[in-house]
């Protein structure tokens, strides 16, 4: 990572929900935290840790369905989902090329796009991903990440297609109204 990033913010999501987020770089990498709120109800809480190499090292997600933890180890992604029905142990193939995605949350996809930042405009990469649903279902898939311009990415595959924008520091450029500030200062207003 280049310059140390310590930011927080809020943004309006395309469905009218809101995300409140923070990101902080440290010696071991970057830590993201985010909460989504829809119709005044907390719908998810995310912790995503990323190593200095830009690859995910830990994902924790809390939703109305329960709690999920995933962490890569050599050759495998391990973790569990704890729901009202009990504990479901999870194991998926994993490599340095893999990415994580969470349905409805742009931050994990932005992490993958930032890792691919050296990609030339117009070029793309097929990325193996593990996708987590807000119902804590987890599935493996492949997504095509194609760089459209300096900040915009087209992500396609597994029956979905989305556009996301990521700035040079690896932070999402939110599509709706947003505010952002340094973690060391009080937020405006």
N, C-alpha and C positions, 0 to 999 in steps of 0.2 A: 504494500500500500504506500501511496505517496504521502500527501499531507494528512495530518490527523484530523478526523472528522468527529465532531461532538455537536449534534443537532437534535432538535425536537420539533414537532409540528402537529398540525391537524389538517385534514383535507376532507372534502365532500366526495363521496364515491358516486359512480354513475347511477346506482340504484337509489340515491338519496341518503344513504347511510353516511356515517362519519368514521374516519380512522384517526386515532391519536397515536403518535409514534415517537420513538427516540432511537438514535443510533450513536454509538460511542466506540472509537478505536482505542485499542490498548496494546500492550506488549504481545499478547497472544492472538490478536486479530480484532474482529469487529463484533459488537453485540447489538442486535436489533431487538426492540420491544414494540409491540403494537396492540391496540385494542380496536375492535370495530363495534360500532353502536348503530343499531337500526331500530327506528321507531321508538327511541328512548330506552332500548334494551341492549345490554352488553351481549353480543353474539359470539365474540371470540377474543382470546387473549393469546398472543404469540410471543415466544422468545426464540430467536434464531441467532446462533453463534456461528461465525465464519472465521476460519483460520487466516493467517497472514497471506496464504496462497490464494485466497478468494473462494475456497471451497467450504461448504457447510460442514460443521463439526457437531452441532446439536440443534435439534428442533424440539420445542415444547409447545403444545397447543392445548388450550382449554376452551371448550364450547359447551353448549347445553347438553351435548351427547356424552361428555366426560372429559378425560385427560389423556393426552398422547405424548409420548416421548420417543424420539428417534435419534440414533447416533451411529455414524459410520465406524466400522472397524475394518481391518484388512479383508477386502473382498466381499464384505456384507454390510448391510444396513440393519441394525438391530433396534428393538424397542418394544413398547407395549402400548395398548389402549386400555384404559380402565373406564368401564361404563357401569351402569346400574345392573347389567347382566354379568359382570365379572371382569376378569383380566384376559385380554387377547394378546398373546405374544406374536411379535412381528419380525420377520426376517426377509430381506430382499437382496438380490445381487447389487453390488456397489463397486464403482471404480472412480478414479480421479476425474473421469469425464462426466459423471452423473451430476444431476441437479435435483433440487427439491422444489415442489410447487404446492401451494395450498389454495384450494378453490376459493375464489373471491378475494384473495389477498395478493397484491402485486409485489410485495417486498421480496419473497423468495425468488420470483421470476426475475426481478431486477438484479438480484445477486448473481444469477446465472448470466444475464446479459452483460453485466459489468465484467465478469470473468472472461467473457468472449470479446471484450472491448477492442482487441487488436484486429478483429474481423473487418475487412474492407467493405465499404458501402456496396450493397448489391449482392454480397456473398452471404452464405449462411452455413450453419452447422446443424447436423442432426444430433440432438442431445438426449441420452437416456435419462429419464426422470422418474422419481417416485412422487406420486400425487396424493395429497391428503385431502379428503372432503371434510366439510364442517360436521358431517355425521360420523367422522373418524374412520370412514372406510379408507383403505390405502390400496393403491394400485400402481403397477409399473407401466410405463408407456414411453413413447419417444415423441419429442417435439422438435420441430424445425424452428430454429432461431435465425431470422434473416435481418441483417442490418439494413434499414431503409435510408437513413441519413446519420448525421453526427450523433443524434440522441434517440432516434426512433427505431424500434424493433417490431417485427411482425413475428408472432409466435403461433405456430399451427401444429395440429396433430391431435390424435385421440378424440376426434370429432369436435374440436374447438378451434377457434381462431380469435386472436386478440392482438391489439397494438398497445405497446407500452413505450414510455419514454424514460430514459435514464441519463442523468447528467454525468459529467466527467468524474465526479466523486463517488458514483455508484448509487446516488439517491434517486428514487422515483421522481419524475416530474408529474405531479398529480393532474388529472384531466379537468377537475372542477375547482371551485374555490378552495384555496389552501393558504395556510400561514406557516411560517418556519422561523426558528430563532436558535441562537447558540444556547447550549445547555447551561452555560454560566450566567445567562441573563434572564430576567423575568419576561414572560411572553407579553406581546403588545395587547393593550385593551384590557 
